[in-house]
Amino acid sequence: MAEQHEVSVGIVDNDVLVLDALCQAISRYRAPLRIMWATVSANLALEYCQTTRMRPQVVLTDMEMPELSGVELARALSQMSTPVPAVGITAFDESLHAPVSGSGLSSVLAKETPLPMLVRALGEAAGDSFAAHWSEPIAMDNPLSDMECRILQLYAQGQTTEAIARQLHISATTAKTHAQRAFRKLQVHGRTEAIAICVSRGWIR
């Protein structure tokens, strides 16, 4: 059973970087969510939800996946003997504006949606009033330089260090140095966690 004021959630996204970033952001901000599992496989997510011990109160699902689409997964979850509500996330406008009525989805949000809005959507889907009204974290000043933010933004878009260096007209070594400075300022050990923090605080998109 979830702890008081926590909604148990399962997360499925076939993009490992997005999956890691979501988990890091939820943990770092102490959002009122308890991640039961996170997987890149829609079929495995469905299997988990069919097991009482692994069944979350709500599933956060990518809309575009190779095994099952977010709509197909949500529909299957809604037809189980113990239905599990789902919230979709997407990077594509056509999925963002697709009708959710009858799909099993409570709502569909953009992947760059700020964490508080995502938490509230999951809370609403799960019927948890505390999570549904969770307030935004206290705003924090951005300690990163413009160059550090720019480099993390490009990493978040999936670019390599070499590609970033060419685009910014700097050496790959200089790009790595800026990234390492950003990691130290954010007190993290790597790129994924740094990106998660910056996205959740609105410093990069």
ZADRENMI-345178 format. One record per residue (C-alpha): residue in one letter; chain; x, y, z. Coordinates in Angstrom, 3 decimals, padded with zeros to 6 digits. Layout:
BEGIN
+--------+------+----------+----------+----------+
! drenmi ! nuro !       xx !       yy !       zz !
+--------+------+----------+----------+----------+
!      A !    A !        X !        Y !        Z !
...
+--------+------+----------+----------+----------+
END
This chain:
BEGIN
+--------+------+----------+----------+----------+
! drenmi ! nuro !       xx !       yy !       zz !
+--------+------+----------+----------+----------+
!      M !    A !  000.000 !  000.000 !  000.000 !
!      A !    A !  001.280 !  003.485 ! -000.819 !
!      E !    A !  002.356 !  005.709 !  002.039 !
!      Q !    A !  000.139 !  008.598 !  003.046 !
!      H !    A !  000.003 !  011.288 !  000.384 !
!      E !    A !  001.842 !  009.127 ! -002.135 !
!      V !    A !  000.390 !  007.799 ! -005.354 !
!      S !    A !  001.972 !  004.592 ! -006.619 !
!      V !    A !  002.902 !  004.937 ! -010.281 !
!      G !    A !  004.335 !  002.745 ! -013.010 !
!      I !    A !  006.238 !  004.468 ! -015.811 !
!      V !    A !  006.740 !  003.107 ! -019.330 !
!      D !    A !  008.729 !  004.872 ! -022.047 !
!      N !    A !  010.887 !  003.230 ! -024.695 !
!      D !    A !  013.334 !  006.172 ! -024.496 !
!      V !    A !  015.750 !  005.276 ! -021.685 !
!      L !    A !  016.913 !  008.889 ! -021.249 !
!      V !    A !  013.355 !  010.151 ! -020.777 !
!      L !    A !  012.605 !  007.286 ! -018.393 !
!      D !    A !  015.669 !  008.069 ! -016.275 !
!      A !    A !  014.962 !  011.811 ! -016.316 !
!      L !    A !  011.388 !  011.310 ! -015.096 !
!      C !    A !  012.486 !  009.038 ! -012.259 !
!      Q !    A !  015.280 !  011.415 ! -011.226 !
!      A !    A !  012.989 !  014.457 ! -011.228 !
!      I !    A !  010.296 !  012.722 ! -009.177 !
!      S !    A !  012.842 !  011.532 ! -006.615 !
!      R !    A !  014.770 !  014.798 ! -006.347 !
!      Y !    A !  011.679 !  016.955 ! -005.827 !
!      R !    A !  010.088 !  014.513 ! -003.407 !
!      A !    A !  006.886 !  014.602 ! -005.393 !
!      P !    A !  003.974 !  012.748 ! -003.739 !
!      L !    A !  004.550 !  009.751 ! -006.006 !
!      R !    A !  006.037 !  006.330 ! -005.314 !
!      I !    A !  007.547 !  004.721 ! -008.398 !
!      M !    A !  006.673 !  001.024 ! -008.279 !
!      W !    A !  008.489 !  000.259 ! -011.507 !
!      A !    A !  009.865 !  001.897 ! -014.636 !
!      T !    A !  010.284 ! -000.002 ! -017.883 !
!      V !    A !  010.931 !  000.488 ! -021.598 !
!      S !    A !  008.515 ! -002.352 ! -022.460 !
!      A !    A !  004.766 ! -001.769 ! -022.818 !
!      N !    A !  004.135 ! -005.521 ! -022.683 !
!      L !    A !  006.049 ! -005.787 ! -019.418 !
!      A !    A !  004.101 ! -002.821 ! -018.017 !
!      L !    A !  000.847 ! -004.620 ! -018.834 !
!      E !    A !  002.162 ! -007.789 ! -017.196 !
!      Y !    A !  003.062 ! -005.865 ! -014.043 !
!      C !    A ! -000.413 ! -004.349 ! -013.834 !
!      Q !    A ! -001.986 ! -007.790 ! -014.001 !
!      T !    A ! -000.177 ! -008.749 ! -010.783 !
!      T !    A ! -001.652 ! -007.460 ! -007.528 !
!      R !    A !  001.755 ! -006.965 ! -005.914 !
!      M !    A !  003.040 ! -004.893 ! -008.848 !
!      R !    A ! -000.145 ! -003.011 ! -009.752 !
!      P !    A !  000.208 !  000.792 ! -009.325 !
!      Q !    A ! -002.615 !  003.261 ! -008.812 !
!      V !    A ! -001.819 !  004.925 ! -012.144 !
!      V !    A !  000.437 !  004.366 ! -015.157 !
!      L !    A !  002.377 !  007.093 ! -016.956 !
!      T !    A !  002.866 !  005.927 ! -020.528 !
!      D !    A !  004.644 !  007.147 ! -023.621 !
!      M !    A !  002.215 !  007.429 ! -026.524 !
!      E !    A !  004.550 !  006.127 ! -029.248 !
!      M !    A !  006.085 !  002.715 ! -028.495 !
!      P !    A !  006.959 ! -000.243 ! -030.750 !
!      E !    A !  005.150 ! -003.019 ! -028.831 !
!      L !    A !  001.920 ! -001.246 ! -027.902 !
!      S !    A !  000.986 !  002.390 ! -028.379 !
!      G !    A !  000.012 !  004.417 ! -025.343 !
!      V !    A ! -003.637 !  004.216 ! -026.414 !
!      E !    A ! -003.465 !  000.431 ! -026.831 !
!      L !    A ! -001.819 !  000.014 ! -023.441 !
!      A !    A ! -004.299 !  002.349 ! -021.727 !
!      R !    A ! -007.244 !  000.542 ! -023.304 !
!      A !    A ! -005.911 ! -002.831 ! -022.131 !
!      L !    A ! -005.401 ! -001.446 ! -018.617 !
!      S !    A ! -008.954 ! -000.081 ! -018.540 !
!      Q !    A ! -010.390 ! -003.488 ! -019.500 !
!      M !    A ! -008.684 ! -005.474 ! -016.733 !
!      S !    A ! -010.737 ! -006.885 ! -013.857 !
!      T !    A ! -009.058 ! -004.237 ! -011.692 !
!      P !    A ! -008.687 ! -001.284 ! -014.085 !
!      V !    A ! -005.635 !  000.956 ! -013.846 !
!      P !    A ! -005.957 !  004.560 ! -015.090 !
!      A !    A ! -003.282 !  005.959 ! -017.374 !
!      V !    A ! -001.836 !  009.338 ! -018.308 !
!      G !    A ! -000.056 !  009.692 ! -021.642 !
!      I !    A !  003.059 !  011.719 ! -022.449 !
!      T !    A !  004.249 !  012.537 ! -025.941 !
!      A !    A !  006.728 !  014.540 ! -027.965 !
!      F !    A !  004.361 !  014.748 ! -030.947 !
!      D !    A !  001.612 !  017.323 ! -031.454 !
!      E !    A ! -000.729 !  014.880 ! -033.196 !
!      S !    A ! -000.742 !  012.615 ! -030.126 !
!      L !    A ! -001.066 !  015.591 ! -027.797 !
!      H !    A ! -004.283 !  016.688 ! -029.496 !
!      A !    A ! -005.738 !  013.223 ! -030.055 !
!      P !    A ! -009.115 !  012.585 ! -028.363 !
!      V !    A ! -008.835 !  010.629 ! -025.105 !
!      S !    A ! -012.510 !  009.712 ! -024.719 !
!      G !    A ! -012.888 !  005.933 ! -024.733 !
!      S !    A ! -009.126 !  005.385 ! -024.960 !
!      G !    A ! -008.572 !  004.610 ! -021.293 !
!      L !    A ! -006.350 !  007.674 ! -020.985 !
!      S !    A ! -007.184 !  010.278 ! -018.376 !
!      S !    A ! -005.160 !  012.916 ! -020.244 !
!      V !    A ! -002.210 !  013.342 ! -022.612 !
!      L !    A !  000.603 !  015.770 ! -021.804 !
!      A !    A !  003.715 !  016.979 ! -023.601 !
!      K !    A !  006.987 !  015.429 ! -022.428 !
!      E !    A !  008.293 !  018.876 ! -021.504 !
!      T !    A !  005.333 !  019.470 ! -019.155 !
!      P !    A !  006.622 !  020.868 ! -015.819 !
!      L !    A !  006.775 !  018.263 ! -013.064 !
!      P !    A !  004.060 !  019.838 ! -010.850 !
!      M !    A !  001.527 !  019.691 ! -013.701 !
!      L !    A !  002.477 !  016.076 ! -014.381 !
!      V !    A !  002.055 !  015.172 ! -010.705 !
!      R !    A ! -001.360 !  016.824 ! -010.599 !
!      A !    A ! -002.500 !  014.957 ! -013.720 !
!      L !    A ! -001.415 !  011.640 ! -012.200 !
!      G !    A ! -003.134 !  012.546 ! -008.937 !
!      E !    A ! -006.372 !  013.375 ! -010.739 !
!      A !    A ! -006.253 !  010.115 ! -012.696 !
!      A !    A ! -005.668 !  008.127 ! -009.495 !
!      G !    A ! -008.343 !  010.034 ! -007.574 !
!      D !    A ! -005.843 !  011.312 ! -005.003 !
!      S !    A ! -006.775 !  014.839 ! -003.925 !
!      F !    A ! -003.406 !  015.622 ! -002.330 !
!      A !    A ! -001.381 !  014.827 ! -005.451 !
!      A !    A ! -004.039 !  016.444 ! -007.642 !
!      H !    A ! -003.429 !  019.762 ! -005.845 !
!      W !    A !  000.326 !  019.477 ! -005.299 !
!      S !    A !  001.922 !  022.917 ! -005.422 !
!      E !    A !  005.024 !  023.801 ! -007.361 !
!      P !    A !  008.419 !  023.575 ! -005.669 !
!      I !    A !  009.945 !  026.831 ! -004.499 !
!      A !    A !  011.633 !  028.556 ! -007.414 !
!      M !    A !  015.406 !  028.350 ! -007.361 !
!      D !    A !  017.940 !  030.633 ! -008.976 !
!      N !    A !  019.774 !  029.088 ! -011.900 !
!      P !    A !  023.480 !  028.768 ! -010.999 !
!      L !    A !  024.489 !  027.719 ! -014.516 !
!      S !    A !  026.074 !  029.928 ! -017.149 !
!      D !    A !  024.405 !  030.460 ! -020.518 !
!      M !    A !  026.944 !  028.130 ! -022.138 !
!      E !    A !  026.387 !  025.403 ! -019.542 !
!      C !    A !  022.623 !  025.610 ! -020.053 !
!      R !    A !  023.050 !  025.560 ! -023.819 !
!      I !    A !  025.205 !  022.443 ! -023.693 !
!      L !    A !  022.795 !  020.606 ! -021.390 !
!      Q !    A !  019.924 !  021.657 ! -023.665 !
!      L !    A !  021.693 !  020.102 ! -026.650 !
!      Y !    A !  022.487 !  016.942 ! -024.696 !
!      A !    A !  018.794 !  016.742 ! -023.780 !
!      Q !    A !  018.004 !  016.836 ! -027.504 !
!      G !    A !  020.174 !  013.755 ! -027.985 !
!      Q !    A !  023.213 !  015.415 ! -029.547 !
!      T !    A !  026.718 !  014.039 ! -029.030 !
!      T !    A !  029.576 !  016.000 ! -027.504 !
!      E !    A !  031.247 !  016.241 ! -030.908 !
!      A !    A !  028.074 !  017.565 ! -032.569 !
!      I !    A !  027.598 !  020.106 ! -029.779 !
!      A !    A !  031.192 !  021.279 ! -030.144 !
!      R !    A !  030.753 !  021.813 ! -033.881 !
!      Q !    A !  027.481 !  023.691 ! -033.424 !
!      L !    A !  028.893 !  025.988 ! -030.733 !
!      H !    A !  032.262 !  026.408 ! -032.480 !
!      I !    A !  034.231 !  025.083 ! -029.518 !
!      S !    A !  036.371 !  021.999 ! -028.990 !
!      A !    A !  034.915 !  018.764 ! -027.641 !
!      T !    A !  037.194 !  019.146 ! -024.613 !
!      T !    A !  035.756 !  022.595 ! -023.890 !
!      A !    A !  032.212 !  021.252 ! -024.218 !
!      K !    A !  033.016 !  018.487 ! -021.724 !
!      T !    A !  034.563 !  021.030 ! -019.348 !
!      H !    A !  031.402 !  023.154 ! -019.371 !
!      A !    A !  029.302 !  020.042 ! -018.742 !
!      Q !    A !  031.503 !  018.987 ! -015.820 !
!      R !    A !  031.203 !  022.466 ! -014.290 !
!      A !    A !  027.427 !  022.192 ! -014.557 !
!      F !    A !  027.496 !  018.786 ! -012.847 !
!      R !    A !  029.519 !  020.203 ! -009.955 !
!      K !    A !  027.193 !  023.184 ! -009.533 !
!      L !    A !  024.149 !  020.902 ! -009.500 !
!      Q !    A !  025.910 !  018.366 ! -007.256 !
!      V !    A !  025.198 !  015.475 ! -009.599 !
!      H !    A !  027.361 !  012.770 ! -011.126 !
!      G !    A !  026.166 !  012.688 ! -014.700 !
!      R !    A !  024.299 !  014.070 ! -017.655 !
!      T !    A !  020.924 !  012.371 ! -017.132 !
!      E !    A !  020.462 !  013.686 ! -013.604 !
!      A !    A !  021.623 !  017.184 ! -014.607 !
!      I !    A !  019.120 !  017.276 ! -017.474 !
!      A !    A !  016.319 !  016.058 ! -015.195 !
!      I !    A !  016.999 !  018.839 ! -012.682 !
!      C !    A !  017.210 !  021.561 ! -015.327 !
!      V !    A !  014.034 !  020.448 ! -017.114 !
!      S !    A !  012.032 !  020.182 ! -013.894 !
!      R !    A !  013.167 !  023.678 ! -012.829 !
!      G !    A !  012.459 !  025.191 ! -016.222 !
!      W !    A !  016.094 !  026.091 ! -016.949 !
!      I !    A !  016.087 !  024.086 ! -020.179 !
!      R !    A !  013.256 !  022.638 ! -022.271 !
+--------+------+----------+----------+----------+
END
